[in-house]
Amino acid sequence: MKKILIMMTSMNIGGVEKSLVSLLSEIPKDQFEITLLLLEKKGGFLEHVPEWVRVVEVNWYQDIKPIIMQPPHETVQGYLKNKQYLKIPFFIASYYISKYFDNRYVYYRHVMKEVPEWTETYDVAISYQGPTDIIDFFVANKVRAKKKISWIHFDISKHLINQKLYERLYKQYDQIFAVSNEARSCLVGKIPSIKNKTDVFYNIVPETLIWEMSQEEIEFDQDYQGIKIVTVGRLSFEKGQDLAIKTLAKLRAEGIEVRWYCIGEGNYRMDCKKLIEHYGLEDDFMLLGATVNPYPYIAKADIYVQTSRHEGYCLTLAEAKCLQKPIVTTNFIGAYEQIIDGETGYIVECDAEELYQRIQYLGEERLERERLENNLSNIIHDSEKGFMSIFNIFN
């Protein structure tokens, strides 16, 4: 039986966490012994991790979390308060080397100096939430494994990373997966030296499970007769909820009966609320919060819209396809790998005016929405390919 370690920050409700749950659901438990190692054992998806997967929280993260998160002068003040005087010069030296010589590797080597090596040895160790500095560093330097993999879920051209840090870290990995061809191209463009060890592994989308979960009964404005739009994603600037609000304001200004339901939570909520109030959309743009099961909302929507400024793959787009919803999406990395523009959805630039024009057209043209739905229903999903890819990774 193969021993596998997979590392994440937590199991909060998000696309990366959801993709991991889908991956774990496809792994045969009689052939693999999986340990899920978390910086913090929390999150809405924690209860959806298969029972046979061992879930462990590291015992060192709370000690170094303040050092990573807070300004450096607060770290120095903490050392002074705790009379840890000898730590101050080494911390300051590592910080300035990082800042002025662009060498984050030295910084993390210092910060994690007292973090012990993980006691067990594995056939495969995976830093699944890459690029995340602390996880990538820990798996590279503190875990013993025959094979090490880093998994890239983000658009590396938009997700700022320290190039020198990752050039050095990736030398310690045997393979790096990206979740789309475009994401891989951006990664290789940033760090050309890893070209021969990169590959694409699309997120696994459990189509049957999504259909089953979409049947859950929910209250969803059953009496509303206008167009219902649904968007799913963490509330953040990169997910583009501000574009959705501005687009809805244009639609309502034209007298179009439409409501927009936004599923997700994040630190952008207050910005969204202010923008909603600014446009007077309190009754039309609904912030529904996060849920582990957004599928009933997608299933009952007339149009699914993705407004992201950047993505690595965009799992929610794949899920909307499974539920055969007319789709309008912005043109982020991976969009053209999922959508055939004009055939299985529409791809527009990241602009409120373009979103408005396409949504207005779909809202008025029921036959066009039905055509897109029919095209999506004819797609054959190659789930066996994804299943077999798991064996290629772990063997």
Secondary structure, 3 states (H helix, E strand, C coil): CEEEEEEECCCCCCHHHHHHHHHHHHCCCCCEEEEEEECCCCCCCHHHCCCCCEEEECCCHHHHHHHHHCCHHHHHHHHHHCCCCCHHHHHHHHHHHHHHCCCHHHHHHHHCCCCCCCCCEEEEEEEEEECCHHHHHHHHHHCEEEEEEEEECCCCCCCCCCHHHHHHHHHHCCEEEECCHHHHHHHHHHCHHHHHHEEECCCCCCHHHHHHHCCCCCCCCCCCCCEEEEEECCCCHHHCHHHHHHHHHHHHHCCCCEEEEEEECCCCHHHHHHHHHHCCCCCCEEEEECCCCCHHHHHHCCEEEECCCCCCCCHHHHHHHHCCCCEEEECCCCHHHHCCECCCEEEECCCHHHHHHHHHHHHHCHHHHHHHHHHHHCCCCCHHHHHHHHHHHHC
